[in-house]
Amino acid sequence: MKKKNQSDMVWRVMQVFARLPLRLAMAVAGGLAALLARLPLKYASAYRVVLINLLAAYPSLSWAEARQMARRALREQGRTYAELAHVCIRPVDESLARISKVEGEAEFLAAVADSRPLLLLTLHHGSWELSNLYVGAKSQGRRTVILYQPDKSKLLEKGLKEARERTGCSLVAANSKGVREALMAMQNGESLGILADHNPGASNNPFVPFFGHPVHTLGLVGRLVMRYRPRVFFVHCYRGEGGARDIHLVFQPAPDVEQADTEQRALEAMNRGLEACIADSPEQYQWTYKRFRRSPDGPRLWYKESYKLLTNVESGHDRKKLGLTPSAPVPAVDKSPADAQA
């Protein structure tokens, strides 16, 4: 099936899930996603990607611990997709009412009221779509531009863009025209939101450690920081112990990014900050994303040769010799986090 047709089908499935009660929709989607981890490893491609990413990001995990965490991560990603359907199709007030806790809101609102440009760095973590709606609702008339990757399906693209702009944010495609709009927003003292954990395609984006592994990192962030000296916040949103109706939204000031004296140091601080956001609930990060696919020495073959690599790990082969051991220190991970309830 062509990718466009797949995207059209995704939008129609989202409409079905949006009509279900949220708890039921998340339970169904989470259960279906968890089944992927029960397939034989040879046929569970998404599960293999999650396992490789977790082993690469958290070298202290044993094989058994990584498998348990990968199962939880797939279930949480299924829940996130069901939640996305509700966020995009159901009334905005219904979605925002699920936010039970906001950390750092006072400092964020003070930055919104200031004339200094504001740069918001977010990531594919937990209930990340809600943060966009919340920022738009709290912008107090200040223009907020959001860079995003358009979908090839016109049906899905139209639906997602309209949904994400309902509280006042302006979405612009992450292309040359969109970058010009981003620069204009910074120059005019406005707000700019960027999903900072993307794999940028252009070769002029530098390699920066992420969980100890050098990966292509969005160089635009470093350039914006050095040129415009905006206020910078990490913004992330995840499900707490109460599940779908216990959403924690965090605005974390990023002084290490703001005050960096080079673009490279700004990006290093940014990736460290993203790691810290993920640490709030590691299973809710989108580990199916092939974030480590490129290295300074060329493409990593982890994903292409995932079955062979993982069978070697399971057999006890040295992970350093397999290339999975990071070259820089990485944060610790809670090996037995509680499951969020749908």
N, C-alpha and C positions, 0 to 999 in steps of 0.2 A: 504493500500500500504506500502511495506517495506521501511525503511528509505533510503536504498541504491537506490531503484528505484525512490524515491522522489528526491534524490540528482541528479540522472541522468537526470530527467525531468527538474530540476532547471537549469542545464547547457544548456540544449537545449533551454529552454525559454530565458536564457541569450543571446544566440546567435541570437534569433529573435529580442530582444530588442536592441542589439548592431547594428543591421542593420537599425533601425529607427533613424531619427534625434534626437539628445539628448533631446531637449525641448519636443518633442512629446513623447518620451519614458518615460520621467519623469512625464509628465502630465498624461499619461495613468496609469502608475504604482501607482502614488500618488492617483489618483482617485479611483482605485480599492481597495487600502489599506484603504482609507477613508470610503469606503462602509462598512467595518467591524464594524466601530463605529456606523453605522446606524441600525445594526441588533438588535433585542431584546437582552437585557443584558444577558439573560440566555444562548444565543447561540453564543455570541461574546467573545470567550475565550481569544483571543489576546488582545482585548480591555479591558477586565477585568484585565489582568496582567498589562497593562499600567496604568490603573486607580489606582490600588493598589500601584504600585511603586511610582506614583506621589503623592498620598495622604500620603504615608510613608515618602517620601523625603522632601515634602514641606507642613508641617502641617498647614501653614497659608492659604492654598487654601480652598475655599469653595467647596461644592459639584459641583455647576454649573461651577466654574472656572476650577476645575479638569477635568470635562467632556470636556470642550472646549479645554483645553490644550492637553488632550489625543487624541482628534480628529486630532489636528494639528500634534501631534507626530506620529500617524499612517500614515498620509499622507506623512510626511517627511521621514519615514522609507521606504515607497514605492518608493519615489524618490531616496533614497540612493541605493536601490537594482537595480533600472534601471541604475543609474550612475555606479554601480559596473560592470554591463555588458559592458558598454563602456570602463571603465578603464582596464578591463581584456582582451578585445577582439580587441578594436580599437588601432591604433598606439599610442605609448607612448607619442610622441611629441604633439599629439592632446590633450591628457589628461592633460599634464603638462602646456599647453598653457592656460588652464582655471584658473590657479592660478593667481589671480590679486594682491594679497598682501601677503608678507611674513614678519612676525614680528620676531625679534630676530635672523635674519639670520647671521649677522656679528659675533655675539658671538658663534653661532653654528659652523660656518666655522672655527673660531679660535680654538674651541675645537677639530674639526676634524683634524686640522693641528698639534695639540699637541700630545705628546707621551703618555699622561695619558689616561687610558681607558675611554670610553664614554658609558653611559647608557641612553637609550632613552625610556621613558615611555609614551605609547599612550593608546587610548581607543576607544570603538565603538561609535564614535561621528561624525556626518556629513559625510564629504567626506574622511573618514579615510584611505581608500585604497590609495589615492593620496600621503599621507605623506610617505608611504613606497617607492614609485617610486621616489619621490623627494629626499629623503635621499640617495638612491642608486646613483642617478645622481650627487649628490654633495659630494660624499665621497672621491673624489680626490685620488683614488687608495687604500684607506684604506678599509680593509675588514669589512663588516657589516653583522653580524649574526642576524637573526630574528627568535625568537621562535614563533611557531604557532601550532594550533590544526588541525591535518589532518582530512579530511573528509573521511567517510567510502566508498564513491563512488570513484572508481578509475578514472572514467571519470572526475568528478568534481575536484577531488584532483589534477590530472595531469594538468588540465587546469588552475586552480588557482595558483598552485605552479610555473608553467612556466611563467605565466603572472606577478607574483609578483617579479620574479627574473630577469626581463628583463633589469633593470638598474644597476645590479651588486650585489644586496643583496643576501645573502645565507640563505635560509629558512631551519630550522631544526625543527623536531617535538618536541613538549614539553613533552618528556619522559626522562628516565634516560640517554640515549645516548645524547639527545639534551641538557640536563643540563650540561653534561660533556663538550660539545662544547661551551656552554655559559661561563663556568668557564675558558676554554682555551682562549676564546676571551678576557675576562677581564685580564687574566694573561699576554697575549701578547700585551696588550695596544691597542686592537681593539674596535670596536663599537658593541653594543648589543641592539636590540630593543625588547621590551616586551609589549604585550597588558595587561596592568596592572589591568584591571577591570574584569578579568575572575573570575569565581567561582572555585577555586582550589579544587580538590576532596579529596586530602589526608588530613587525620585528624591532621597531624602535622603542618598544616598551622594555624597561630594564628587568633583569632577573633580581629578585629580592627573596630572602628566606621566608618561607611560610611553613610553620611546623618543622623548621630546620632544613627544608628542601628548597633550593632556589627555583622559583617559578616566575614566569612572565607576570608582571604586575602593572596595573594601570598607571602609566607615567603621567597622565593628565593631572592626577591628584597632586603630585609633587610640583608640577608647574604652576598650578593654581595657588598652592600654598606660598610658594616663593614670590609669585608676582603680586598677589592681592592681599596676602596676610589675613585671611578670613578667620572668624571664630570657627572652630571645628568641633563637632560632636560625633561620637559613634551612637547610632540609633539601632537598637535591636529589640525584638519582641518575641517572647516565648511563653509556652503554656506552663503554668505552675501546677502544684499538686492537685488543684481542683479541676484541671483539664480545660475544656473548651470555654468555660465561663470564668476562668481564673487566669487572665492574660496579663503578663508583666511586661510593661513597656519601659525601656531604659534609655535615658539621654545621658551619655557619659562624656564629659568634657575631655578633649584630647590635647592637652598642653604640649606633649612631646611632638605631636604632628605640627601644631601651630608654630612652635618655637624652633623647629628644625632649621639648621643653617645651610643645608643642601637638599636638593630634590631626593637624592638617594636616602638620606637619613629620615626625611619625611615619610617615604614609602616604607622604610624599615619599621618606623614607629606605627604606621598604619597597620601593617600586617601583624605586629605584636598585639595591637588593639583588637583586631578581628579575632585572633586566637583567644583573647580574654573574653570576648563576647560569646564565642562558641562554648567556652568553659562553663557558662551558666547552665547549659543543658546540652551536652555534647551530642546526645542522640537526636536532637531536633535540628541539627545542621543537615544540609542537603549533601550527604556524602556520595550520592550517585553522580555528582558532577566530577568530571575528569580533570581536576585542578592541577594535577602533577604531570600532565602529559608531555610537557616540554622541559628540557634542562639546558644549561649553557652548552653542553656537549652534543645536543641534538635531541630528537624525540626519545622519551622514555618508552620502553616496550612493555611496561607493567600491564597496561590494559589490553594490548593486543595479545600478549602471552599470559593472560591472567590465570587461566586454568593450570598451566604448567607451573607458574610461579607459586600459586597457592598450594598445590600438591607438594611442592618442595618445602614450603613453610610447615605444612602439616606433618611432613616426614621428619622435621627437626633440622633442616639445613640451616646453616649460618645465615642470618638475615643480612649481615653486613656484606657477605659475599654475593648475596642475591641483589644487593643495591638498595635495600629498603631502609637501612639505617640512616637517619638524618646526619648531616654534617655539622649541625649547630644544635645547641641546647633546645629542648622543647618543653612546653608546660606539662605538668602532671595531669592525670585524668582520674576522676572518681570512677573506680571500676565496678561499683555496684549501685548506680543511681536508681532511684525509685521510678517506676513507670508512671507517666502522666495518665490520668484517667480521661477517657473521651467524654 
